[in-house]
Amino acid sequence: MASVTLKELGKRLADLRKRAGLSQAQVAERLGVTNETISRVERGVQWTDFSILAGMAELYSVPWGDLLAVFPEDGNTPRQAAIQEIVEMLRGRPLSDVELVRDMVRVLVRRRTRSG
């Protein structure tokens, strides 16, 4: 993920946390991570896994896909449009479906990394 996108995601997560009336410490405690982890994610200097994002979505009372809705609706690039399309398809799906897609992507990335 490009650093600009991480920064946009971090800003979105911080905004949603504040709207939910939670502090970084409260989020960290409920998700079983450190305050520093939440801070780094919100500042856009660290990515986190989808289980943490799913936990944030639950804490913030938003569909998990809404956490990632930092891309423009039409997408600035074909890559962004494809990512947004995947997010939209997963919106409202059970966590088990999201985890399955995540695992499939991991396998694909590993295979392409080894062969490329």
Biopython code that builds the backbone (N, CA, C, O; Angstrom):
import numpy as np
from Bio.PDB.StructureBuilder import StructureBuilder

atoms = [
    (1, "MET", "N", (0.843, -1.176, 0.000)),
    (1, "MET", "CA", (0.000, 0.000, 0.000)),
    (1, "MET", "C", (0.888, 1.239, 0.000)),
    (1, "MET", "O", (1.847, 1.311, 0.768)),
    (2, "ALA", "N", (0.586, 2.189, -0.832)),
    (2, "ALA", "CA", (1.368, 3.423, -0.898)),
    (2, "ALA", "C", (1.175, 4.223, 0.382)),
    (2, "ALA", "O", (0.128, 4.139, 1.026)),
    (3, "SER", "N", (2.187, 4.995, 0.745)),
    (3, "SER", "CA", (2.119, 5.730, 2.004)),
    (3, "SER", "C", (0.962, 6.722, 2.033)),
    (3, "SER", "O", (0.375, 6.945, 3.092)),
    (4, "VAL", "N", (0.621, 7.321, 0.894)),
    (4, "VAL", "CA", (-0.514, 8.244, 0.869)),
    (4, "VAL", "C", (-1.787, 7.496, 1.234)),
    (4, "VAL", "O", (-2.602, 8.001, 2.006)),
    (5, "THR", "N", (-1.965, 6.303, 0.690)),
    (5, "THR", "CA", (-3.144, 5.511, 0.988)),
    (5, "THR", "C", (-3.165, 5.124, 2.468)),
    (5, "THR", "O", (-4.217, 5.177, 3.104)),
    (6, "LEU", "N", (-2.025, 4.742, 3.014)),
    (6, "LEU", "CA", (-1.965, 4.431, 4.445)),
    (6, "LEU", "C", (-2.350, 5.645, 5.276)),
    (6, "LEU", "O", (-3.061, 5.522, 6.273)),
    (7, "LYS", "N", (-1.879, 6.816, 4.865)),
    (7, "LYS", "CA", (-2.219, 8.034, 5.599)),
    (7, "LYS", "C", (-3.719, 8.318, 5.506)),
    (7, "LYS", "O", (-4.341, 8.707, 6.494)),
    (8, "GLU", "N", (-4.296, 8.125, 4.325)),
    (8, "GLU", "CA", (-5.738, 8.324, 4.160)),
    (8, "GLU", "C", (-6.523, 7.333, 5.013)),
    (8, "GLU", "O", (-7.495, 7.703, 5.672)),
    (9, "LEU", "N", (-6.098, 6.084, 4.998)),
    (9, "LEU", "CA", (-6.755, 5.069, 5.810)),
    (9, "LEU", "C", (-6.633, 5.423, 7.288)),
    (9, "LEU", "O", (-7.611, 5.339, 8.031)),
    (10, "GLY", "N", (-5.449, 5.813, 7.712)),
    (10, "GLY", "CA", (-5.247, 6.188, 9.108)),
    (10, "GLY", "C", (-6.144, 7.328, 9.538)),
    (10, "GLY", "O", (-6.731, 7.294, 10.620)),
    (11, "LYS", "N", (-6.251, 8.344, 8.686)),
    (11, "LYS", "CA", (-7.127, 9.483, 8.992)),
    (11, "LYS", "C", (-8.577, 9.023, 9.115)),
    (11, "LYS", "O", (-9.298, 9.444, 10.019)),
    (12, "ARG", "N", (-8.989, 8.163, 8.204)),
    (12, "ARG", "CA", (-10.368, 7.634, 8.247)),
    (12, "ARG", "C", (-10.607, 6.859, 9.542)),
    (12, "ARG", "O", (-11.641, 7.029, 10.188)),
    (13, "LEU", "N", (-9.658, 6.015, 9.917)),
    (13, "LEU", "CA", (-9.813, 5.232, 11.143)),
    (13, "LEU", "C", (-9.876, 6.137, 12.374)),
    (13, "LEU", "O", (-10.674, 5.899, 13.281)),
    (14, "ALA", "N", (-9.036, 7.173, 12.408)),
    (14, "ALA", "CA", (-9.054, 8.112, 13.536)),
    (14, "ALA", "C", (-10.398, 8.843, 13.603)),
    (14, "ALA", "O", (-10.960, 9.015, 14.685)),
    (15, "ASP", "N", (-10.911, 9.273, 12.446)),
    (15, "ASP", "CA", (-12.199, 9.958, 12.415)),
    (15, "ASP", "C", (-13.318, 9.052, 12.925)),
    (15, "ASP", "O", (-14.155, 9.483, 13.718)),
    (16, "LEU", "N", (-13.332, 7.801, 12.473)),
    (16, "LEU", "CA", (-14.369, 6.861, 12.914)),
    (16, "LEU", "C", (-14.254, 6.566, 14.410)),
    (16, "LEU", "O", (-15.269, 6.452, 15.097)),
    (17, "ARG", "N", (-13.035, 6.443, 14.913)),
    (17, "ARG", "CA", (-12.828, 6.205, 16.343)),
    (17, "ARG", "C", (-13.385, 7.366, 17.154)),
    (17, "ARG", "O", (-14.081, 7.164, 18.149)),
    (18, "LYS", "N", (-13.073, 8.590, 16.718)),
    (18, "LYS", "CA", (-13.539, 9.778, 17.439)),
    (18, "LYS", "C", (-15.063, 9.871, 17.396)),
    (18, "LYS", "O", (-15.693, 10.222, 18.394)),
    (19, "ARG", "N", (-15.656, 9.557, 16.243)),
    (19, "ARG", "CA", (-17.127, 9.569, 16.135)),
    (19, "ARG", "C", (-17.762, 8.559, 17.085)),
    (19, "ARG", "O", (-18.855, 8.782, 17.606)),
    (20, "ALA", "N", (-17.058, 7.441, 17.305)),
    (20, "ALA", "CA", (-17.559, 6.405, 18.219)),
    (20, "ALA", "C", (-17.328, 6.781, 19.677)),
    (20, "ALA", "O", (-17.779, 6.080, 20.583)),
    (21, "GLY", "N", (-16.618, 7.901, 19.904)),
    (21, "GLY", "CA", (-16.370, 8.375, 21.258)),
    (21, "GLY", "C", (-15.369, 7.527, 22.029)),
    (21, "GLY", "O", (-15.458, 7.401, 23.250)),
    (22, "LEU", "N", (-14.421, 6.951, 21.307)),
    (22, "LEU", "CA", (-13.419, 6.088, 21.932)),
    (22, "LEU", "C", (-12.034, 6.713, 21.851)),
    (22, "LEU", "O", (-11.710, 7.419, 20.896)),
    (23, "SER", "N", (-11.234, 6.445, 22.853)),
    (23, "SER", "CA", (-9.836, 6.878, 22.826)),
    (23, "SER", "C", (-8.998, 5.779, 22.179)),
    (23, "SER", "O", (-9.451, 4.644, 22.033)),
    (24, "GLN", "N", (-7.783, 6.127, 21.797)),
    (24, "GLN", "CA", (-6.872, 5.113, 21.255)),
    (24, "GLN", "C", (-6.629, 4.023, 22.293)),
    (24, "GLN", "O", (-6.550, 2.844, 21.948)),
    (25, "ALA", "N", (-6.511, 4.404, 23.547)),
    (25, "ALA", "CA", (-6.263, 3.429, 24.620)),
    (25, "ALA", "C", (-7.437, 2.448, 24.744)),
    (25, "ALA", "O", (-7.223, 1.250, 24.931)),
    (26, "GLN", "N", (-8.654, 2.944, 24.644)),
    (26, "GLN", "CA", (-9.820, 2.068, 24.740)),
    (26, "GLN", "C", (-9.857, 1.080, 23.582)),
    (26, "GLN", "O", (-10.141, -0.103, 23.774)),
    (27, "VAL", "N", (-9.569, 1.570, 22.377)),
    (27, "VAL", "CA", (-9.559, 0.700, 21.202)),
    (27, "VAL", "C", (-8.466, -0.354, 21.351)),
    (27, "VAL", "O", (-8.697, -1.536, 21.098)),
    (28, "ALA", "N", (-7.283, 0.078, 21.761)),
    (28, "ALA", "CA", (-6.161, -0.846, 21.923)),
    (28, "ALA", "C", (-6.504, -1.943, 22.934)),
    (28, "ALA", "O", (-6.247, -3.123, 22.695)),
    (29, "GLU", "N", (-7.081, -1.543, 24.052)),
    (29, "GLU", "CA", (-7.420, -2.516, 25.096)),
    (29, "GLU", "C", (-8.441, -3.530, 24.581)),
    (29, "GLU", "O", (-8.277, -4.732, 24.788)),
    (30, "ARG", "N", (-9.481, -3.059, 23.920)),
    (30, "ARG", "CA", (-10.538, -3.952, 23.440)),
    (30, "ARG", "C", (-10.054, -4.883, 22.338)),
    (30, "ARG", "O", (-10.572, -5.989, 22.180)),
    (31, "LEU", "N", (-9.056, -4.431, 21.570)),
    (31, "LEU", "CA", (-8.552, -5.262, 20.469)),
    (31, "LEU", "C", (-7.327, -6.082, 20.856)),
    (31, "LEU", "O", (-6.838, -6.893, 20.069)),
    (32, "GLY", "N", (-6.833, -5.866, 22.076)),
    (32, "GLY", "CA", (-5.687, -6.636, 22.544)),
    (32, "GLY", "C", (-4.379, -6.270, 21.863)),
    (32, "GLY", "O", (-3.519, -7.121, 21.636)),
    (33, "VAL", "N", (-4.244, -4.980, 21.539)),
    (33, "VAL", "CA", (-2.998, -4.480, 20.949)),
    (33, "VAL", "C", (-2.513, -3.308, 21.796)),
    (33, "VAL", "O", (-3.192, -2.897, 22.737)),
    (34, "THR", "N", (-1.360, -2.778, 21.469)),
    (34, "THR", "CA", (-0.828, -1.645, 22.229)),
    (34, "THR", "C", (-1.398, -0.320, 21.710)),
    (34, "THR", "O", (-1.867, -0.217, 20.576)),
    (35, "ASN", "N", (-1.339, 0.687, 22.588)),
    (35, "ASN", "CA", (-1.727, 2.044, 22.160)),
    (35, "ASN", "C", (-0.881, 2.478, 20.971)),
    (35, "ASN", "O", (-1.383, 3.104, 20.037)),
    (36, "GLU", "N", (0.410, 2.139, 21.011)),
    (36, "GLU", "CA", (1.330, 2.532, 19.935)),
    (36, "GLU", "C", (0.881, 1.944, 18.600)),
    (36, "GLU", "O", (1.001, 2.601, 17.565)),
    (37, "THR", "N", (0.368, 0.720, 18.612)),
    (37, "THR", "CA", (-0.121, 0.114, 17.368)),
    (37, "THR", "C", (-1.253, 0.945, 16.780)),
    (37, "THR", "O", (-1.244, 1.261, 15.590)),
    (38, "ILE", "N", (-2.222, 1.297, 17.610)),
    (38, "ILE", "CA", (-3.354, 2.104, 17.131)),
    (38, "ILE", "C", (-2.856, 3.458, 16.638)),
    (38, "ILE", "O", (-3.295, 3.935, 15.591)),
    (39, "SER", "N", (-1.952, 4.074, 17.376)),
    (39, "SER", "CA", (-1.393, 5.362, 16.975)),
    (39, "SER", "C", (-0.694, 5.270, 15.621)),
    (39, "SER", "O", (-0.901, 6.115, 14.750)),
    (40, "ARG", "N", (0.132, 4.242, 15.452)),
    (40, "ARG", "CA", (0.883, 4.094, 14.195)),
    (40, "ARG", "C", (-0.056, 3.841, 13.008)),
    (40, "ARG", "O", (0.172, 4.353, 11.912)),
    (41, "VAL", "N", (-1.102, 3.056, 13.230)),
    (41, "VAL", "CA", (-2.066, 2.803, 12.156)),
    (41, "VAL", "C", (-2.789, 4.099, 11.795)),
    (41, "VAL", "O", (-2.956, 4.409, 10.615)),
    (42, "GLU", "N", (-3.214, 4.850, 12.800)),
    (42, "GLU", "CA", (-3.940, 6.095, 12.547)),
    (42, "GLU", "C", (-3.045, 7.178, 11.931)),
    (42, "GLU", "O", (-3.543, 8.057, 11.228)),
    (43, "ARG", "N", (-1.758, 7.127, 12.181)),
    (43, "ARG", "CA", (-0.836, 8.084, 11.560)),
    (43, "ARG", "C", (-0.420, 7.647, 10.163)),
    (43, "ARG", "O", (0.226, 8.402, 9.437)),
    (44, "GLY", "N", (-0.788, 6.436, 9.790)),
    (44, "GLY", "CA", (-0.471, 5.949, 8.456)),
    (44, "GLY", "C", (0.950, 5.469, 8.294)),
    (44, "GLY", "O", (1.475, 5.468, 7.181)),
    (45, "VAL", "N", (1.585, 5.061, 9.377)),
    (45, "VAL", "CA", (2.953, 4.568, 9.271)),
    (45, "VAL", "C", (3.032, 3.049, 9.409)),
    (45, "VAL", "O", (4.105, 2.463, 9.269)),
    (46, "GLN", "N", (1.893, 2.417, 9.685)),
    (46, "GLN", "CA", (1.873, 0.964, 9.851)),
    (46, "GLN", "C", (0.554, 0.417, 9.343)),
    (46, "GLN", "O", (-0.506, 0.986, 9.603)),
    (47, "TRP", "N", (0.623, -0.683, 8.623)),
    (47, "TRP", "CA", (-0.573, -1.408, 8.188)),
    (47, "TRP", "C", (-0.936, -2.383, 9.293)),
    (47, "TRP", "O", (-0.083, -2.742, 10.105)),
    (48, "THR", "N", (-2.184, -2.814, 9.336)),
    (48, "THR", "CA", (-2.604, -3.819, 10.301)),
    (48, "THR", "C", (-3.342, -4.919, 9.556)),
    (48, "THR", "O", (-3.674, -4.762, 8.381)),
    (49, "ASP", "N", (-3.594, -6.014, 10.222)),
    (49, "ASP", "CA", (-4.262, -7.123, 9.541)),
    (49, "ASP", "C", (-5.778, -6.933, 9.567)),
    (49, "ASP", "O", (-6.308, -6.082, 10.280)),
    (50, "PHE", "N", (-6.448, -7.748, 8.771)),
    (50, "PHE", "CA", (-7.886, -7.584, 8.625)),
    (50, "PHE", "C", (-8.659, -7.950, 9.884)),
    (50, "PHE", "O", (-9.769, -7.457, 10.079)),
    (51, "SER", "N", (-8.106, -8.800, 10.743)),
    (51, "SER", "CA", (-8.821, -9.112, 11.986)),
    (51, "SER", "C", (-8.904, -7.877, 12.878)),
    (51, "SER", "O", (-9.914, -7.659, 13.547)),
    (52, "ILE", "N", (-7.848, -7.071, 12.888)),
    (52, "ILE", "CA", (-7.876, -5.817, 13.662)),
    (52, "ILE", "C", (-8.856, -4.839, 13.019)),
    (52, "ILE", "O", (-9.624, -4.176, 13.716)),
    (53, "LEU", "N", (-8.829, -4.752, 11.688)),
    (53, "LEU", "CA", (-9.778, -3.869, 10.997)),
    (53, "LEU", "C", (-11.214, -4.306, 11.273)),
    (53, "LEU", "O", (-12.087, -3.465, 11.488)),
    (54, "ALA", "N", (-11.462, -5.601, 11.268)),
    (54, "ALA", "CA", (-12.812, -6.100, 11.552)),
    (54, "ALA", "C", (-13.217, -5.731, 12.976)),
    (54, "ALA", "O", (-14.369, -5.373, 13.219)),
    (55, "GLY", "N", (-12.280, -5.815, 13.916)),
    (55, "GLY", "CA", (-12.566, -5.415, 15.291)),
    (55, "GLY", "C", (-12.871, -3.932, 15.397)),
    (55, "GLY", "O", (-13.755, -3.525, 16.151)),
    (56, "MET", "N", (-12.135, -3.120, 14.635)),
    (56, "MET", "CA", (-12.395, -1.686, 14.623)),
    (56, "MET", "C", (-13.785, -1.400, 14.068)),
    (56, "MET", "O", (-14.518, -0.568, 14.602)),
    (57, "ALA", "N", (-14.137, -2.090, 13.001)),
    (57, "ALA", "CA", (-15.462, -1.891, 12.407)),
    (57, "ALA", "C", (-16.552, -2.178, 13.433)),
    (57, "ALA", "O", (-17.533, -1.441, 13.535)),
    (58, "GLU", "N", (-16.370, -3.249, 14.187)),
    (58, "GLU", "CA", (-17.359, -3.590, 15.210)),
    (58, "GLU", "C", (-17.408, -2.513, 16.294)),
    (58, "GLU", "O", (-18.490, -2.079, 16.689)),
    (59, "LEU", "N", (-16.244, -2.082, 16.774)),
    (59, "LEU", "CA", (-16.201, -1.047, 17.807)),
    (59, "LEU", "C", (-16.811, 0.263, 17.333)),
    (59, "LEU", "O", (-17.458, 0.969, 18.106)),
    (60, "TYR", "N", (-16.602, 0.587, 16.051)),
    (60, "TYR", "CA", (-17.068, 1.858, 15.511)),
    (60, "TYR", "C", (-18.479, 1.760, 14.928)),
    (60, "TYR", "O", (-19.027, 2.748, 14.439)),
    (61, "SER", "N", (-19.061, 0.553, 14.986)),
    (61, "SER", "CA", (-20.432, 0.311, 14.494)),
    (61, "SER", "C", (-20.609, 0.680, 13.029)),
    (61, "SER", "O", (-21.587, 1.321, 12.645)),
    (62, "VAL", "N", (-19.627, 0.257, 12.210)),
    (62, "VAL", "CA", (-19.725, 0.456, 10.764)),
    (62, "VAL", "C", (-19.408, -0.868, 10.082)),
    (62, "VAL", "O", (-18.668, -1.683, 10.634)),
    (63, "PRO", "N", (-19.959, -1.099, 8.881)),
    (63, "PRO", "CA", (-19.565, -2.293, 8.129)),
    (63, "PRO", "C", (-18.057, -2.251, 7.904)),
    (63, "PRO", "O", (-17.502, -1.186, 7.633)),
    (64, "TRP", "N", (-17.387, -3.399, 8.015)),
    (64, "TRP", "CA", (-15.919, -3.386, 7.950)),
    (64, "TRP", "C", (-15.418, -2.787, 6.652)),
    (64, "TRP", "O", (-14.386, -2.116, 6.657)),
    (65, "GLY", "N", (-16.100, -3.001, 5.549)),
    (65, "GLY", "CA", (-15.669, -2.444, 4.273)),
    (65, "GLY", "C", (-15.658, -0.922, 4.272)),
    (65, "GLY", "O", (-14.913, -0.302, 3.513)),
    (66, "ASP", "N", (-16.493, -0.314, 5.131)),
    (66, "ASP", "CA", (-16.520, 1.145, 5.211)),
    (66, "ASP", "C", (-15.219, 1.713, 5.774)),
    (66, "ASP", "O", (-14.889, 2.874, 5.533)),
    (67, "LEU", "N", (-14.485, 0.896, 6.520)),
    (67, "LEU", "CA", (-13.190, 1.357, 7.020)),
    (67, "LEU", "C", (-12.245, 1.667, 5.867)),
    (67, "LEU", "O", (-11.420, 2.578, 5.947)),
    (68, "LEU", "N", (-12.381, 0.894, 4.795)),
    (68, "LEU", "CA", (-11.469, 1.012, 3.662)),
    (68, "LEU", "C", (-11.994, 1.935, 2.578)),
    (68, "LEU", "O", (-11.377, 2.058, 1.520)),
    (69, "ALA", "N", (-13.104, 2.574, 2.820)),
    (69, "ALA", "CA", (-13.720, 3.423, 1.798)),
    (69, "ALA", "C", (-12.995, 4.756, 1.685)),
    (69, "ALA", "O", (-13.602, 5.819, 1.815)),
    (70, "VAL", "N", (-11.697, 4.687, 1.444)),
    (70, "VAL", "CA", (-10.903, 5.907, 1.304)),
    (70, "VAL", "C", (-10.612, 6.202, -0.160)),
    (70, "VAL", "O", (-10.042, 7.243, -0.486)),
    (71, "PHE", "N", (-10.997, 5.302, -1.026)),
    (71, "PHE", "CA", (-10.774, 5.512, -2.450)),
    (71, "PHE", "C", (-11.970, 6.234, -3.046)),
    (71, "PHE", "O", (-13.095, 6.031, -2.588)),
    (72, "PRO", "N", (-11.762, 7.071, -4.053)),
    (72, "PRO", "CA", (-12.886, 7.733, -4.707)),
    (72, "PRO", "C", (-13.830, 6.695, -5.309)),
    (72, "PRO", "O", (-13.405, 5.605, -5.693)),
    (73, "GLU", "N", (-15.104, 7.039, -5.387)),
    (73, "GLU", "CA", (-16.101, 6.110, -5.923)),
    (73, "GLU", "C", (-15.720, 5.561, -7.292)),
    (73, "GLU", "O", (-15.878, 4.365, -7.538)),
    (74, "ASP", "N", (-15.225, 6.404, -8.181)),
    (74, "ASP", "CA", (-14.885, 5.945, -9.526)),
    (74, "ASP", "C", (-13.448, 5.439, -9.620)),
    (74, "ASP", "O", (-13.052, 4.895, -10.650)),
    (75, "GLY", "N", (-12.683, 5.609, -8.580)),
    (75, "GLY", "CA", (-11.292, 5.170, -8.589)),
    (75, "GLY", "C", (-10.448, 6.068, -9.479)),
    (75, "GLY", "O", (-10.843, 6.373, -10.605)),
    (76, "ASN", "N", (-9.303, 6.490, -8.991)),
    (76, "ASN", "CA", (-8.412, 7.323, -9.788)),
    (76, "ASN", "C", (-7.614, 6.509, -10.782)),
    (76, "ASN", "O", (-7.154, 7.030, -11.798)),
    (77, "THR", "N", (-7.453, 5.238, -10.488)),
    (77, "THR", "CA", (-6.681, 4.356, -11.353)),
    (77, "THR", "C", (-7.433, 3.038, -11.473)),
    (77, "THR", "O", (-8.295, 2.743, -10.646)),
    (78, "PRO", "N", (-7.120, 2.244, -12.488)),
    (78, "PRO", "CA", (-7.754, 0.926, -12.576)),
    (78, "PRO", "C", (-7.496, 0.081, -11.329)),
    (78, "PRO", "O", (-8.363, -0.687, -10.909)),
    (79, "ARG", "N", (-6.307, 0.219, -10.735)),
    (79, "ARG", "CA", (-5.984, -0.536, -9.519)),
    (79, "ARG", "C", (-6.911, -0.134, -8.375)),
    (79, "ARG", "O", (-7.464, -0.998, -7.693)),
    (80, "GLN", "N", (-7.083, 1.166, -8.160)),
    (80, "GLN", "CA", (-7.969, 1.629, -7.093)),
    (80, "GLN", "C", (-9.410, 1.207, -7.350)),
    (80, "GLN", "O", (-10.122, 0.823, -6.422)),
    (81, "ALA", "N", (-9.838, 1.277, -8.602)),
    (81, "ALA", "CA", (-11.193, 0.866, -8.936)),
    (81, "ALA", "C", (-11.398, -0.620, -8.648)),
    (81, "ALA", "O", (-12.462, -1.017, -8.173)),
    (82, "ALA", "N", (-10.397, -1.434, -8.931)),
    (82, "ALA", "CA", (-10.496, -2.873, -8.664)),
    (82, "ALA", "C", (-10.557, -3.142, -7.160)),
    (82, "ALA", "O", (-11.335, -3.981, -6.706)),
    (83, "ILE", "N", (-9.734, -2.428, -6.391)),
    (83, "ILE", "CA", (-9.750, -2.591, -4.935)),
    (83, "ILE", "C", (-11.109, -2.179, -4.390)),
    (83, "ILE", "O", (-11.678, -2.879, -3.553)),
    (84, "GLN", "N", (-11.626, -1.068, -4.848)),
    (84, "GLN", "CA", (-12.929, -0.605, -4.380)),
    (84, "GLN", "C", (-14.020, -1.615, -4.737)),
    (84, "GLN", "O", (-14.930, -1.852, -3.943)),
    (85, "GLU", "N", (-13.932, -2.206, -5.919)),
    (85, "GLU", "CA", (-14.912, -3.213, -6.329)),
    (85, "GLU", "C", (-14.885, -4.413, -5.375)),
    (85, "GLU", "O", (-15.935, -4.935, -4.999)),
    (86, "ILE", "N", (-13.699, -4.841, -4.991)),
    (86, "ILE", "CA", (-13.573, -5.957, -4.048)),
    (86, "ILE", "C", (-14.172, -5.573, -2.694)),
    (86, "ILE", "O", (-14.900, -6.357, -2.086)),
    (87, "VAL", "N", (-13.864, -4.372, -2.230)),
    (87, "VAL", "CA", (-14.414, -3.904, -0.960)),
    (87, "VAL", "C", (-15.935, -3.908, -1.016)),
    (87, "VAL", "O", (-16.588, -4.354, -0.073)),
    (88, "GLU", "N", (-16.503, -3.420, -2.107)),
    (88, "GLU", "CA", (-17.961, -3.371, -2.247)),
    (88, "GLU", "C", (-18.568, -4.772, -2.244)),
    (88, "GLU", "O", (-19.620, -4.990, -1.644)),
    (89, "MET", "N", (-17.914, -5.719, -2.910)),
    (89, "MET", "CA", (-18.422, -7.093, -2.938)),
    (89, "MET", "C", (-18.398, -7.720, -1.542)),
    (89, "MET", "O", (-19.259, -8.536, -1.212)),
    (90, "LEU", "N", (-17.415, -7.339, -0.727)),
    (90, "LEU", "CA", (-17.281, -7.923, 0.608)),
    (90, "LEU", "C", (-18.097, -7.195, 1.678)),
    (90, "LEU", "O", (-18.272, -7.699, 2.787)),
    (91, "ARG", "N", (-18.586, -6.019, 1.337)),
    (91, "ARG", "CA", (-19.363, -5.222, 2.297)),
    (91, "ARG", "C", (-20.579, -6.041, 2.756)),
    (91, "ARG", "O", (-21.365, -6.530, 1.945)),
    (92, "GLY", "N", (-20.703, -6.170, 4.068)),
    (92, "GLY", "CA", (-21.846, -6.869, 4.626)),
    (92, "GLY", "C", (-21.706, -8.390, 4.664)),
    (92, "GLY", "O", (-22.576, -9.078, 5.198)),
    (93, "ARG", "N", (-20.630, -8.912, 4.106)),
    (93, "ARG", "CA", (-20.400, -10.362, 4.124)),
    (93, "ARG", "C", (-19.883, -10.759, 5.501)),
    (93, "ARG", "O", (-19.290, -9.937, 6.199)),
    (94, "PRO", "N", (-20.101, -12.004, 5.897)),
    (94, "PRO", "CA", (-19.581, -12.451, 7.192)),
    (94, "PRO", "C", (-18.054, -12.426, 7.216)),
    (94, "PRO", "O", (-17.401, -12.512, 6.176)),
    (95, "LEU", "N", (-17.505, -12.306, 8.410)),
    (95, "LEU", "CA", (-16.058, -12.270, 8.579)),
    (95, "LEU", "C", (-15.406, -13.500, 7.960)),
    (95, "LEU", "O", (-14.309, -13.400, 7.411)),
    (96, "SER", "N", (-16.054, -14.652, 8.037)),
    (96, "SER", "CA", (-15.464, -15.868, 7.466)),
    (96, "SER", "C", (-15.252, -15.727, 5.959)),
    (96, "SER", "O", (-14.258, -16.228, 5.433)),
    (97, "ASP", "N", (-16.168, -15.053, 5.253)),
    (97, "ASP", "CA", (-15.992, -14.814, 3.815)),
    (97, "ASP", "C", (-14.816, -13.878, 3.564)),
    (97, "ASP", "O", (-14.017, -14.095, 2.653)),
    (98, "VAL", "N", (-14.721, -12.841, 4.377)),
    (98, "VAL", "CA", (-13.631, -11.870, 4.231)),
    (98, "VAL", "C", (-12.291, -12.557, 4.473)),
    (98, "VAL", "O", (-11.331, -12.336, 3.734)),
    (99, "GLU", "N", (-12.230, -13.384, 5.501)),
    (99, "GLU", "CA", (-10.988, -14.099, 5.806)),
    (99, "GLU", "C", (-10.622, -15.068, 4.689)),
    (99, "GLU", "O", (-9.442, -15.240, 4.382)),
    (100, "LEU", "N", (-11.613, -15.698, 4.083)),
    (100, "LEU", "CA", (-11.353, -16.602, 2.959)),
    (100, "LEU", "C", (-10.732, -15.837, 1.791)),
    (100, "LEU", "O", (-9.757, -16.298, 1.198)),
    (101, "VAL", "N", (-11.285, -14.683, 1.461)),
    (101, "VAL", "CA", (-10.735, -13.863, 0.374)),
    (101, "VAL", "C", (-9.321, -13.424, 0.729)),
    (101, "VAL", "O", (-8.428, -13.476, -0.116)),
    (102, "ARG", "N", (-9.111, -12.997, 1.951)),
    (102, "ARG", "CA", (-7.772, -12.595, 2.391)),
    (102, "ARG", "C", (-6.781, -13.735, 2.215)),
    (102, "ARG", "O", (-5.682, -13.534, 1.699)),
    (103, "ASP", "N", (-7.168, -14.928, 2.641)),
    (103, "ASP", "CA", (-6.275, -16.077, 2.532)),
    (103, "ASP", "C", (-5.976, -16.424, 1.077)),
    (103, "ASP", "O", (-4.849, -16.792, 0.746)),
    (104, "MET", "N", (-6.973, -16.311, 0.213)),
    (104, "MET", "CA", (-6.763, -16.580, -1.213)),
    (104, "MET", "C", (-5.794, -15.567, -1.810)),
    (104, "MET", "O", (-4.939, -15.927, -2.619)),
    (105, "VAL", "N", (-5.920, -14.312, -1.419)),
    (105, "VAL", "CA", (-5.009, -13.275, -1.914)),
    (105, "VAL", "C", (-3.589, -13.546, -1.435)),
    (105, "VAL", "O", (-2.636, -13.376, -2.195)),
    (106, "ARG", "N", (-3.442, -13.960, -0.199)),
    (106, "ARG", "CA", (-2.103, -14.292, 0.317)),
    (106, "ARG", "C", (-1.441, -15.383, -0.519)),
    (106, "ARG", "O", (-0.266, -15.275, -0.870)),
    (107, "VAL", "N", (-2.195, -16.432, -0.837)),
    (107, "VAL", "CA", (-1.649, -17.529, -1.642)),
    (107, "VAL", "C", (-1.247, -17.007, -3.021)),
    (107, "VAL", "O", (-0.165, -17.331, -3.512)),
    (108, "LEU", "N", (-2.098, -16.211, -3.641)),
    (108, "LEU", "CA", (-1.801, -15.655, -4.957)),
    (108, "LEU", "C", (-0.544, -14.794, -4.915)),
    (108, "LEU", "O", (0.316, -14.913, -5.788)),
    (109, "VAL", "N", (-0.430, -13.940, -3.926)),
    (109, "VAL", "CA", (0.738, -13.058, -3.816)),
    (109, "VAL", "C", (2.002, -13.878, -3.616)),
    (109, "VAL", "O", (3.026, -13.595, -4.238)),
    (110, "ARG", "N", (1.945, -14.881, -2.766)),
    (110, "ARG", "CA", (3.131, -15.742, -2.552)),
    (110, "ARG", "C", (3.561, -16.429, -3.846)),
    (110, "ARG", "O", (4.745, -16.463, -4.184)),
    (111, "ARG", "N", (2.584, -16.973, -4.559)),
    (111, "ARG", "CA", (2.908, -17.676, -5.817)),
    (111, "ARG", "C", (3.530, -16.739, -6.833)),
    (111, "ARG", "O", (4.513, -17.084, -7.489)),
    (112, "ARG", "N", (2.958, -15.558, -6.959)),
    (112, "ARG", "CA", (3.487, -14.594, -7.938)),
    (112, "ARG", "C", (4.849, -14.058, -7.522)),
    (112, "ARG", "O", (5.697, -13.781, -8.370)),
    (113, "THR", "N", (5.056, -13.912, -6.231)),
    (113, "THR", "CA", (6.343, -13.439, -5.735)),
    (113, "THR", "C", (7.433, -14.480, -6.024)),
    (113, "THR", "O", (8.539, -14.123, -6.427)),
    (114, "ARG", "N", (7.128, -15.740, -5.822)),
    (114, "ARG", "CA", (8.097, -16.810, -6.072)),
    (114, "ARG", "C", (8.378, -16.981, -7.546)),
    (114, "ARG", "O", (9.517, -17.245, -7.932)),
    (115, "SER", "N", (7.351, -16.835, -8.387)),
    (115, "SER", "CA", (7.559, -17.073, -9.824)),
    (115, "SER", "C", (8.027, -15.826, -10.555)),
    (115, "SER", "O", (8.495, -15.917, -11.690)),
    (116, "GLY", "N", (7.911, -14.674, -9.931)),
    (116, "GLY", "CA", (8.272, -13.432, -10.619)),
    (116, "GLY", "C", (9.555, -12.929, -10.174)),
    (116, "GLY", "O", (10.009, -11.889, -10.652)),
]
sb = StructureBuilder()
sb.init_structure("model")
sb.init_model(0)
sb.init_chain("A")
sb.init_seg("    ")
for serial, (resi, resn, name, xyz) in enumerate(atoms, 1):
    if name == "N":
        sb.init_residue(resn, " ", resi, " ")
    sb.init_atom(name, np.array(xyz, "f"), 0.0, 1.0, " ", f" {name:<3s}", serial, name[0])
structure = sb.get_structure()
